[in-house]
Amino acid sequence: NVDLKKFVQVPKGENRNEWLSINIIDFVTKINLIYGSLQEYCTTTTCPKMTATDQYEYMWRNKKDPLYKKATCLPAPKYVTVMMEWIETQVNDEKLFPADLRKFSKNFEKKTVRQIFKRLFRIFAHIYC
């Protein structure tokens, strides 16, 4: 028996926001490795839409980007590229991911972390479906 909850709990004495930040970077790295190894099979021809089964189609939306102010259907490879660039921008933004642990916003987990992990999950869903 493995208690999976233990694997996703913040270790005692660790700053929760720092731990979440580190895990975002770790997940991005792992997804890049997994997706990179399958990239030749996920092309604009084989994956004209970002989907996970026939039930879910993911559309890209970024209110700050004039190209994607409205939800936009993209081929999966383009979706992944645009999303990874978006995550990189988020992670490199000192206002969202400050070096000083005392300066994380109060909404960091609810607003930033959840949105990033939700979007990362879409790549896992696409790969495994």
Salt bridges, closest charged atoms under 4 A:
ASP26 OD2 - LYS30 NZ 2.66
GLU57 OE1 - LYS49 NZ 3.81
ASP100 OD2 - ARG102 NH2 2.95
GLU109 OE1 - ARG16 NE 2.73
